[in-house]
Amino acid sequence: MEVQVQNMTNCSGNVVINQFEIFTKTAKYFQSYSTIIAKIRLKDRQVYLDKNYWDYSKTTGKYRGDFLREGIAETRKKIASGEYKLVDLNK
């Protein structure tokens, strides 16, 4: 399977170390350090968040928000409604 990995960039366009977007044929992932935080399945845009790490730290939250293009309040609403699924992405 072909996989592409790229560092995320900050609002100034600079590369951010330890924050990555990973692209496969079926999904796009957000990884913070060595932990997968979020997955977007490409065929239907279903979002999965890691149940243990999705809100791990302020830095993780900032880049998770950038990845999902939303703030924490919207993410929490989508989790509560079942739109976003909490799963173990790091097993």
WOCORKA-V137175 format. One record per pair of residues at least 12 apart in sequence whose C-alpha atoms are under 6 Angstrom apart, sorted by sequence separation. I is the first residue (numbers start at 1). J is the second residue. D is the distance in Angstrom with one decimal. If there is no record, write none. Layout:
I_J_D, I_J_D
This chain:
7_19_5.8, 8_20_5.3, 19_31_5.9, 28_40_5.2, 37_49_5.9, 7_20_4.4, 19_32_4.7, 27_40_5.5, 37_50_5.2, 6_20_5.6, 18_32_5.8, 27_41_4.4, 6_21_5.5, 18_33_4.6, 27_42_5.0, 5_21_5.8, 26_42_5.5, 5_22_4.5, 37_54_5.2, 4_22_5.7, 4_23_5.1, 3_23_5.7, 3_24_4.9, 51_86_4.7, 48_84_5.7, 50_86_5.7, 51_87_5.1, 47_84_5.2, 48_85_4.8, 49_86_5.0, 50_87_5.2, 51_88_5.7, 48_86_5.8, 50_88_5.1, 50_89_5.2
